[in-house]
Amino acid sequence: MNSKDQLVAAIDIGTTKIVAIVGRSDGNGGIEILGLSNTPSTGVKRGVVLNIEETVKAIRTTVDDLEERTGLVLTDVFVGIAGRHIKSKMARGYITRDSHESEIDASDIRRLTADMFKLPIDVGEEIIHVIPQTYIVDNESGISNPIGICGKRLEANFHIVIGQISSARNTERCINKAGMNLMSLVLEPLASSEAVLTDEEKEAGVVLVDIGGGTTDVAIYYDNVIRHTAVIPFGGNMVTEDIKQGCSILQKQAEDLKVKFGYAIGDIAPENKVVSIPGIAGREPKEITFKNLAYIIQSRMEEILDAVNFEIQNSGFAEKLTAGVVITGGGAMLKNLPQLVKYKTAMDVRIGHPNVHISGRGRDEINLPMYATSVGLILKGLEYLEENKIFARFGEKKEAPAPQPVPQPAAQNVREEPVQTPQHQPEPEEQYYEERPRGGNSITERFRNLWGKIIEATDEKLDDTLN
């Protein structure tokens, strides 16, 4: 089996939706999406599973729909992880090799990376990712790929991603209860980066801002290396909640207002447009102006962007991000948001669509910012399988259920004949005459004999019971 035949399944467990997706490599560095399904998420808050039963039910719903569409049964899956518990730090590690003369190979890098998983961390936490940045061989620094170089001491700077053990285990438990096996957890901003960022942007320096329902994920790249990651515990649901409270309306009405009529900048919103919201239980409808709605949205979005700015400054690469900011996720679809981000960060801004790596017939359907993480999980899954030289398991294709035989009366002994499709449908009288027993010469006589046998069989059964 070659890499093009390898299928990858992934599940994005978000605060507002759960997405199940299946894809494979197209052989040209991209991926072909074979199927996609999503369903509302009810057991997750700010990227963390709080209700396992509700989450399992939602996962099973979307997976069943995907399996029906693709004819595949999901077994091994990759899952994204986020939440306010995620944090990152920098670390340096080294190993001493046996000889100066031998060349460094992949096994040396794996050994060095494995040692970094043993770093001391706080109780209740675990290391999720160990991402090498640059290598040093015998004090020669700035090496991006040391394979093939001779040296005795191999060092590297690493980006370490840490999360809570309980959160990771709850996510894994949901996947297992839904009947699947978790292959690997993937940090969601890393997955989104793979889907929407180009190699040129990563080299020049870029900030990815993935605005989801419960969290806003940040990833900063420079010189093709991940430099900083963060998860901000605010997202689109906070905007919806502000609209609900500010306009005194229902949650669903607030979400519809945000999606259909929301603007990220109040001064740009139309002044003379009003939307009418039906009153509750026959009460008078409420009229909300576009401008007032936009000011509510802008206030919360500015708070989120202030937190993003803090992460940019905290990374130490604020002055090196030539490619600016790429916004993605469901929140990126808000009208005029790029202008607000540009005003707050003083950087160039574009909306990130996951079409950079997608090919095939599903390209248009999935080419939305809200699916960036899902596509990225497929890309990271393919990378994981290639590095570990393994394949993901899938169940056999589902087949249509076989037609059930028509039940026969218990008192009759009918011999089953092979079903044949006649060229012409025979008349009922002729068919009955051909199947009529030889001993009878009328319908009345045959029915009388059959009824007598049934009465006899019933009497015998009753007698046996009494005895």
N, C-alpha and C positions, 0 to 999 in steps of 0.2 A: 504493500500500500504506500503510495507516495503522498507528499504533503498536500497535493491538490485534492486528494480523496478524503482527507481528514475533516470530519465535521466537528464543530464546536458549538456547544450550547451554553448560554449565559442567562442569568436572572438578575435584573436590576431591582433591588428592593428599596423603593423610595418612599417618601412620606406621603405623596399624593397618588402615586401609581406604582404598580409592579409590572415590569416588562419581561417577557420571556422571548428569547431570540435564538435562532439557529443559523449558522453561516459556515462558510468554508473559504479557503484560499482560492483565488482565481488564477494562480500561477504567475501573476505579473506584479506581485507586491500589494495587491488589493484583496478585497474579500467580496464574496457573493452572498447576499442574504437570501436564505431559503424560506424563512418564515418569521413572522413577528406577531405578537399578541400582547395586549396590555389590559389591565383591570384596575379599578380604584383600590387604593391601599387603605386599610382601616385599622391596622394594628401597629403602625409605626409612627413615631413622633420625633422630629428633628434627626432623622436618620438612624434612630435606635429602635429596636423591636421592644415594644412594651406589652403587647398582647400576642402570645405565641399562637393561640388557637385561631384568632382572627387572621393573623398573617399567613398561617398554614392554609387556611381556607382560600384566601386570595391567591396565594401561589398556585394551589391546585387548580383553581378556576382558570387562570391564564395559561398554565401548562397544558391542561386538557384541551383548551382551544387550539393551542399551537400544535399539539400532537395530532389533532384532527385535521388541521390544515396541511401539515407536512407528511403525515403518515409515519412519523418517527416517534419512538418512545424515549424520552429523556432519561438518562441514567447518571452520567457524570456532568456536572455543571460548574461554571465559574460564577462567582457572586461578588458584587461590589460591596464595599463597606465604607461608611462615613460616620458622622456624628461628632458631637462636641468633645468626646473623649479622645479623639485622634490628636496626636501631637508628633512633632518631629525634632530631631537634633542631629548635629554633626559629630562624627567620631572618626578616629584614625586607628587602623590596625596594621599589623605586619606579620610576616612569617620569615623564618630563616631556612633557606634551602640547603641541600647537601653539598652542592658543588657550584663553583663559579662558571664552569664550562658548559653545563647543560642548559638547554633552552627552557624558558618558562612556557608552560602549556596550560590548557584549560583546567587540568586537575589542580594546579597550583592556585588558580583564581578561585575555584570552588572551595578549596580548603581555607583560603583567606576569608572568603565570604561566610563560610559556615562558622568560623571563629567569632564573627561579629554578632551572631545570634546568641552568643553566650555573655554578652555585655550585661553588667548589673543594672537592673531597672527596678522601679518601685513595685511593691507588693500588689498583686492584682492586675498587673499589666503584662503584655507580651509584645515581642517584636514582630511586626507584620511584614515589613519590607526592609531589605538591606540593599541599597542602590549605590554601586560604586560611581565615583565622580572622576577622579584622576588618580593615576598610579605613580609610584616612585620606585625606581629600581637602582639600588646602590647609590642613593642620594641624587639620582638624576630624575628631576620632577617634570611634571607636565605631560606625562605619557598617557594617552587615551586607551591604547591597547598594547599591553606588554607581551602578548604571545609571540614567541620567536626570539625575544631578547634574552641574552645571557646575563646572569646576575645571581648573587647569593641572597640578598635581602630584598624582599618584595613588600612594599607598603602601598596603602591606598587610603584616600579620604572617602568616607561613606556618608550617605544621607539615610538616617535611620527613622523609620516610621513606626510609632508605638501606639497601641490601642488597649482598651480594657479586655481582659480575658472573658469576663461575663458577657459582654456585648458580642464578641466573636462567637462564643459558644452558643448563645441564643440564636444567632443567625444560622449557625450550622445545625442546630436542633430543628429549626423550622424547615430547612432543606431536607433533613432526614425524615421528619414526620410526613413530609409531602411525597416521600417515596423515591428520593434521589440521593446521590452522593456528592458531597462538596469536594471538588478537586483543589480549589485554591481561592482564598479571599484576595481581592484586588482593591487597592485604594481608589476610590471613585475619581478624584481629580487626575490621577495618573491615567486612568482609562479614558476619560474625556480628552485629555491632552493627545493621546494617540489618535483619536478620531478626528479632531478638528485642526490641529496645528501642523504646519508644514515644517520640513527640515530647515528651510531658510529662516523661518521665524525663531525656531529653537536656537539656531546659531547666533542670530542677531541679538536675541534677548526679548522675551515676551512674557506677559502675564496672562494666564488663563483664569477666567472667572466663570464658574459654572453655578448659575443661580437656580437652585432647585426649590421644591416646595418647603422643606424644613431646614435646609442648610445651604450655605453658599461656599463652594469649594474653590480654593486658590492654589495654583501651581505656577511656579516661576522657573523659567529656563534661561540659561545663558551658555553660549559656546557648546550647544548640543548636550548640556548636562542639566539634570534637575537640581535646582539650587534651594528651593524652599517649597514647602507644602503646608496648608492650613485648612481647617474646616471651621467656618463661622456659623454659629447656631442661629442664624436668621435666614429666612428665605421668603418665597412668594406667599406662603400661608400667613406670615405676619402682616403683609400688605392687605390680604383679604380680611384679616381680623380687624385691622384699623378701619377699613371701609365699613365693616359690619357695625362697629361701635360708633363711628363718626356719623353714620347715616341712620342708625337704629333700624336696621333691616336684617333679614335672615342671612345665614352663612352662604347658602347657595345663590341667593340674589347678589350678595357682595362679590362672589367669584365671577358670576356672569357679567357684572358691571366692569370688573377689572379687565376681563378678557376682551369684551366686545367694545367697551367705550373708554377704557383707561388710557391716560397719557402719563408719561414719566415727568413731564415739565408742565407746571401749572400755567405759566405765561403763554405757552403755545396752544393750549387747549381752546377750543371755540368758546366764545363768550355767550352766544345766543342759542346754544343747543341745550336742551333739557331732556332727561330720560325719566319716564314715569314708572314707579315701582308699585305693583298692586298692594293694597293694604291687607293686613292679616285679619282673617275671619270677617270679611265684609267691611272693614274700616276704610277710610278715605285713602286713596293712593297718594304716594309721596313723590314729589318732583325734586330731582337732584340735577344740578347743573354740571356740565362736563368740566367746568373750571374748578369747582369745589372738589369734585372727585379727583381731579388731577393733583390738586394741592395735597390731598390726603396721601396719595400714592407717592408723590415726590418726597414728602417728609420722611417716610419709612425707607425709601430707596436711598436717600442721602445718608441715612444712618448705616445702612448696609455697606455703601461705598466708602464711608469713613473707616469702617473696620477693614475693608480691602486695602485702603491706603496705608493703614497702620501695618498690615502684613508686608506690603511692598517696601516700606521704609525699614521694617525690622529685618528684612532679608539681606540688606546691605548691597543690593543690586539696582536700586532705584534709578541711578544715573546711567545704567548700562542697557536699559531695555529699549533698544532702538525700534523694535517691531511693535511696541505699544501693548495694547490690551485686546484680547479676544474674549468676547462674552458668549456664553452658550447656556444650554439648559432651558427649561420651560419659561423661566422668568425673562430670558433674553428676548422673547417675542413681544414684550411690552412696547407700545408705540413711543418713539423718541428716546428710548433708553440709551442708544449710543451717544446722542448729544449730551445727555446728563453725565454719562461716564467720562466723556472727553472733558467736560467742564470741571469735574471733580478731580480727575487724575492728571490733566494737562498732557495726555498722551493720545496718539492715534488709536482709533477703536474700530473694530469690525465685528460682525456677528459670525460666530463659528457654526457652520453646517457640517454634518458628518459625511459629506459627499466626496471628500478628498480621497478616500480609500475604497469607496463602494462601486461595484460594477453589477451588471445583471438587471433583471426585470424589477427587482424591489428597490431600485435606486431612488425613484421619485417618491415612493410611499414613505420611505424612512428618512428622507433628506430634510429633517426638521431638527432644530437645536435640542428639543426635548429628548431625542434619542441618541444624543452624543455619547452618554455613558454606556448605553447598551451596545453600540457599535464598538466602542473602545474595549469593552469586556471581551468581545470576540477577537479583536486584534491581540490583546494581552494573553488570551487563552491560547491562540496559535503560537505565540512566542514562548509561552510556558511549555507547551507540548514539544516544540522543536528543541528547546534547551535540554529537556529531560529525556528526549528520545522515547516518548510514550504516546499512546493514542487514547482518546476519550471513548468511552463505551456508550453505545446506543442500543436500545432494545429493537427487536425486529419490527418491521412495518406492521401496522394494524391492518387486519383484513375485515371486510364487511361480514357481518354475522350471517351464518348459513340459515336459509329459510327453515322454519320449524315445521315438522310434519303435522298434517291435520289429525287430531285425535280421533280414534275409532271407538264405537260403542264396545263396552267390555264384554257383552254377551255374544258378540259376533266374532267368528274366526275368519278373518279376511286375509288372503294371501297377497302380499305386496308385489306389484308388477313394476318393472322399470318404466319411468315416466317418458313418454315420447310426445313430441309436438306434432299433432296431426296437420296435414295440409289443409283439410276442410273440417270444420267443427261438425261432428255427427249430430243427428237429431236425437232428442232425449228418448223418444219411443224406441228407436232402432237400437240405441246403445243399451237400454234396459232389456230389450228382448234378447240381445246377444248374451248378456250376462245372467239371464234368468236360469235357475236350476232346471234340469231336465224333468225332475219328478213333478213339477207344478205346471199347470197349464192356464193359470189366471193370477192376476195380482191379488185378488181376495184370498185365494187359497194359500199363496205364499206368505202373506202377512199373517194369516191365522196360524200357520205352522210356526212361524218365527215367534209370535207372541206366546204360544204355548210353551216353547222351549224356555223363554225368559221366565215364565211363571214357575216352571219346574226348577230352574236353576235357583230362583229366589227361595222356593220352599225348602230345597235341600240345604241352602245356606242357613236358613232359620232353624231347621232341625238340628244341624250340627252345633249351632250356638247353644240351643237348649240342652243338648246332651253334654 
